[in-house]
Amino acid sequence: MEDPIRPSKQAFKAMYERGYRTWATLSEMAAGEIHLVRDCLSHLQSAFPNHPYFPRNLIVDKSFSNTVTVRGRTTWITTQGSCDLPPFRDEVIIPVASSHPMTVVLTSNPRHPAKILPDYFGREESNHIPVLILAWAYILSARWAELIPGASSPEYNSNQAPLGDSTELEGPGDDPTSMVVDVGDVDDDAARWWTAILDAEGGWNALISSDKGDLLCSPWSTRIKSEQSFVVSANVKLTHPRAAKDLPASFTTACRYLSEYCHYHSIAEQSQAALAATLLIPVAKFDNRQIELPIPQLFPRKPPRMQEPTQTPPAWDGGLHQLDRLLTLSCNARATKALLNSVFFEPDVACNICGAWLQGTFAFLDSARAANPPSAPLHTLIKRNPNLGFLWLGAFITGAQACCFREVRQAWWKVDLSAAAWTGTHASFIQELVPNVLPDACEISRADECRLMYLSHDVNNTNTPLFPFAPFGSTAMEDTTLDVRRHARCGATTHGLEYAGFTWDCLDGEQGRRSAPDGMVILGRSGDTGPSWESAIDVDYAGLEVEEDDEASEMVTRNIFTWLRGEEGFPVAERAIREHEWIDNLDSDDDGPIEGEVRSSVGGDLHG
């Protein structure tokens, strides 16, 4: 007898092959594009123009002891044409403070980014990434203090990295306990800044106080853990008598110090990569883990090959509001993770077979073929969605990719529709348009049934389905809710989520930003390879586990049917689904034994 939920072995194998071949094709395409990383870094200057950014007059909730939050609301239009479905709003809560600094561990572990990203972590060139991350952490914190009401600008404390004369200290020497950072000709204020940001215990604090008196830190505050300590090498020019208390660098001044350092060492591209990594610091805190980076290998500065320009290029030239967008996204670690994991969503893969898709995906990504060269997995992920490429670069530098992969293998990642709209990302089946249904149609796909239920926004369906994969099969129209039947046949031109804007909760009322006029649902992704599963790529079946319990598909299937049937219960036609072992342990007062005649379709074409 045919299983009402599980796909056949043939269908499972075919989906495994599709997953494997999709990612193998992406890997082959990425191998021929040598500028993928450079291109994704250039995207930092213009990424996500519809993403909101913090205004200066936010209402700040300081009632928690371990964080501070701000709020806003996304507005969604649900229909076009003659339909009375109203818009609705979703609340977005973003944490903007942390209970503790992030620990950055400098390690000699050869497995870390030095192997994955040799262009940035040194073969012949110096690796400045750890130094630059510490600089960007201060810069973002200084800008955060300008935006978040009640936050204090960075202050220096008594901790300072040692400062030496540049004529005596020139890069890696005989002392195995120190890392010499040559900052060149600087004034005394710049030298003081470098000694603050490079001190192991943290030479600066950017704080905000909760209503309970707890001192919380900026989302990018850091502490260093290393067997070697930084030593700042500088030719210091005294510009004024030493004050009793050093004046900490402002956001603008810190940007200038970083610009001068990057110009001095000709490392502008490394600075962009470091910014991408710094944006992922809140994700590491969200995952409750440390960040490991390779110990810098800082060789003596090479003389410039040509005459240097008299004007130092800025560390950031993408505009202040663009940096604010990235800062706002960075604070929203849950959304950042949802965006990273969205590259593993495939629109027409159903919930009951998503485990096969993910098995095939990781059968390839775990293979030696996928990791040759070591940077190939990063390039493959960038190719899947280039718009998110710089986030994946930051993830690989900070180690976030390992946690993402663990979650995705189990299909355990949550959808963030607001972040998807802000970034133009196709992240869930719920975003797709509902096609017009013929007046005499007897059934509707369960995916469209879910979409109409969510768009109708009944009190029981105000939350989006947790996971991105759609339910399989169809439901008889007579077994759907009144809202679904009504809107499936109403006179609307289209039904579907359209992002209509975002408003912040501000001290002087709401402050908003509308989307671009063409903000309709995202229906595809940049870099999508199309039907690559039909290619002739040889598949390695070592990772195929047809006989094992497909826990990923089971979990996602149970979740979507809980969302779909949790209030109204299962119709008679879905008796076999309700009593299936994947579903049967649902706790619902409405779901007693189902009696009556089976009327509607339950499976569609899911059995291949």
Rosetta blueprint (number, residue, H / E / L):
1 M L
2 E L
3 D L
4 P L
5 I L
6 R L
7 P L
8 S L
9 K H
10 Q H
11 A H
12 F H
13 K H
14 A H
15 M H
16 Y H
17 E H
18 R H
19 G H
20 Y H
21 R H
22 T H
23 W H
24 A H
25 T H
26 L H
27 S H
28 E H
29 M H
30 A H
31 A H
32 G L
33 E L
34 I L
35 H L
36 L H
37 V H
38 R H
39 D H
40 C H
41 L H
42 S H
43 H H
44 L H
45 Q H
46 S L
47 A L
48 F L
49 P L
50 N L
51 H L
52 P L
53 Y L
54 F L
55 P L
56 R L
57 N L
58 L E
59 I L
60 V E
61 D E
62 K L
63 S L
64 F L
65 S L
66 N L
67 T L
68 V L
69 T E
70 V E
71 R E
72 G E
73 R E
74 T E
75 T E
76 W E
77 I E
78 T E
79 T E
80 Q E
81 G E
82 S E
83 C L
84 D L
85 L L
86 P L
87 P L
88 F E
89 R E
90 D E
91 E E
92 V E
93 I E
94 I E
95 P E
96 V L
97 A L
98 S E
99 S L
100 H L
101 P L
102 M E
103 T E
104 V E
105 V E
106 L E
107 T E
108 S L
109 N L
110 P L
111 R L
112 H L
113 P H
114 A H
115 K H
116 I H
117 L L
118 P H
119 D H
120 Y H
121 F H
122 G L
123 R L
124 E L
125 E L
126 S L
127 N L
128 H L
129 I H
130 P H
131 V H
132 L H
133 I H
134 L H
135 A H
136 W H
137 A H
138 Y H
139 I H
140 L H
141 S H
142 A H
143 R H
144 W H
145 A H
146 E H
147 L H
148 I L
149 P L
150 G L
151 A L
152 S L
153 S L
154 P L
155 E E
156 Y E
157 N L
158 S L
159 N L
160 Q L
161 A L
162 P L
163 L E
164 G E
165 D E
166 S L
167 T L
168 E L
169 L L
170 E L
171 G L
172 P L
173 G L
174 D L
175 D L
176 P L
177 T L
178 S E
179 M E
180 V E
181 V E
182 D E
183 V E
184 G E
185 D E
186 V E
187 D E
188 D H
189 D H
190 A H
191 A H
192 R H
193 W H
194 W H
195 T H
196 A H
197 I H
198 L L
199 D L
200 A L
201 E L
202 G L
203 G L
204 W E
205 N E
206 A L
207 L E
208 I E
209 S E
210 S L
211 D L
212 K L
213 G L
214 D L
215 L E
216 L E
217 C E
218 S L
219 P L
220 W L
221 S L
222 T E
223 R E
224 I E
225 K E
226 S E
227 E L
228 Q L
229 S E
230 F E
231 V E
232 V E
233 S E
234 A E
235 N E
236 V E
237 K E
238 L L
239 T L
240 H L
241 P L
242 R L
243 A L
244 A L
245 K L
246 D L
247 L L
248 P L
249 A L
250 S L
251 F H
252 T H
253 T H
254 A H
255 C H
256 R H
257 Y H
258 L H
259 S H
260 E H
261 Y H
262 C H
263 H H
264 Y H
265 H H
266 S L
267 I L
268 A H
269 E H
270 Q H
271 S H
272 Q H
273 A H
274 A H
275 L H
276 A H
277 A H
278 T H
279 L L
280 L L
281 I H
282 P H
283 V H
284 A H
285 K H
286 F H
287 D L
288 N L
289 R L
290 Q L
291 I E
292 E E
293 L E
294 P E
295 I L
296 P L
297 Q L
298 L L
299 F L
300 P L
301 R L
302 K L
303 P L
304 P L
305 R L
306 M L
307 Q L
308 E L
309 P L
310 T L
311 Q L
312 T L
313 P L
314 P L
315 A L
316 W L
317 D L
318 G L
319 G L
320 L H
321 H H
322 Q H
323 L H
324 D H
325 R H
326 L H
327 L H
328 T H
329 L H
330 S H
331 C H
332 N L
333 A H
334 R H
335 A H
336 T H
337 K H
338 A H
339 L H
340 L H
341 N H
342 S H
343 V H
344 F H
345 F L
346 E L
347 P L
348 D L
349 V L
350 A E
351 C H
352 N H
353 I H
354 C H
355 G H
356 A H
357 W H
358 L H
359 Q H
360 G H
361 T H
362 F H
363 A H
364 F H
365 L H
366 D L
367 S L
368 A L
369 R L
370 A L
371 A L
372 N L
373 P L
374 P L
375 S L
376 A H
377 P H
378 L H
379 H H
380 T H
381 L H
382 I H
383 K H
384 R H
385 N L
386 P H
387 N H
388 L H
389 G H
390 F H
391 L H
392 W H
393 L H
394 G H
395 A H
396 F H
397 I H
398 T H
399 G L
400 A H
401 Q H
402 A H
403 C H
404 C H
405 F H
406 R H
407 E H
408 V H
409 R H
410 Q L
411 A L
412 W L
413 W L
414 K L
415 V L
416 D L
417 L H
418 S H
419 A H
420 A H
421 A H
422 W H
423 T H
424 G L
425 T L
426 H L
427 A L
428 S L
429 F H
430 I H
431 Q H
432 E L
433 L L
434 V E
435 P L
436 N L
437 V L
438 L L
439 P L
440 D L
441 A L
442 C L
443 E E
444 I E
445 S E
446 R H
447 A H
448 D H
449 E H
450 C H
451 R H
452 L H
453 M H
454 Y H
455 L H
456 S H
457 H L
458 D L
459 V H
460 N H
461 N H
462 T L
463 N L
464 T L
465 P L
466 L L
467 F L
468 P L
469 F L
470 A E
471 P L
472 F L
473 G L
474 S E
475 T E
476 A E
477 M H
478 E H
479 D H
480 T L
481 T L
482 L H
483 D H
484 V H
485 R H
486 R H
487 H H
488 A H
489 R L
490 C L
491 G E
492 A E
493 T E
494 T E
495 H E
496 G E
497 L E
498 E E
499 Y E
500 A E
501 G E
502 F E
503 T E
504 W E
505 D E
506 C E
507 L L
508 D L
509 G E
510 E E
511 Q E
512 G E
513 R E
514 R L
515 S L
516 A L
517 P L
518 D L
519 G L
520 M E
521 V L
522 I L
523 L L
524 G L
525 R L
526 S L
527 G L
528 D L
529 T L
530 G L
531 P L
532 S H
533 W H
534 E H
535 S L
536 A L
537 I L
538 D L
539 V L
540 D L
541 Y H
542 A H
543 G H
544 L L
545 E L
546 V L
547 E L
548 E L
549 D L
550 D L
551 E H
552 A H
553 S H
554 E H
555 M H
556 V H
557 T H
558 R H
559 N H
560 I H
561 F H
562 T H
563 W H
564 L H
565 R H
566 G L
567 E L
568 E L
569 G L
570 F L
571 P L
572 V H
573 A H
574 E H
575 R H
576 A H
577 I H
578 R H
579 E L
580 H L
581 E L
582 W L
583 I L
584 D L
585 N L
586 L L
587 D L
588 S L
589 D L
590 D L
591 D L
592 G L
593 P L
594 I L
595 E L
596 G L
597 E L
598 V L
599 R L
600 S L
601 S L
602 V L
603 G L
604 G L
605 D L
606 L L
607 H L
608 G L
